[in-house]
Amino acid sequence: MNTTEYQVTGMTCGHCEMSVREEVSTVPGVQGIEVSAQTGKLVVTSATPVDDDAVLAAVDDAGYTAVRAS
């Protein structure tokens, strides 16, 4: 199982989390999503590595910005 962590800025509430979750769930290969408005953390799990650009674009489509955490 692959786990990739991102830092999302601009989320403030549960609705924000839901919007990010909905968009990221459309990225091919994504199997699990944990997102927290409080910490700004997005954790994506998948069987194979996911396309970072696709995840970042999905977060952007939800109205927020993200960077991959190192």
PyMOL commands that set and color helices and strands:
alter all, ss='L'
color gray80, all
select helices_A, chain A and resi 14-24+52-61
alter helices_A, ss='H'
color red, helices_A
select strands_A, chain A and resi 2-9+30-36+41-46+65-68
alter strands_A, ss='S'
color yellow, strands_A
deselect
rebuild
show_as cartoon
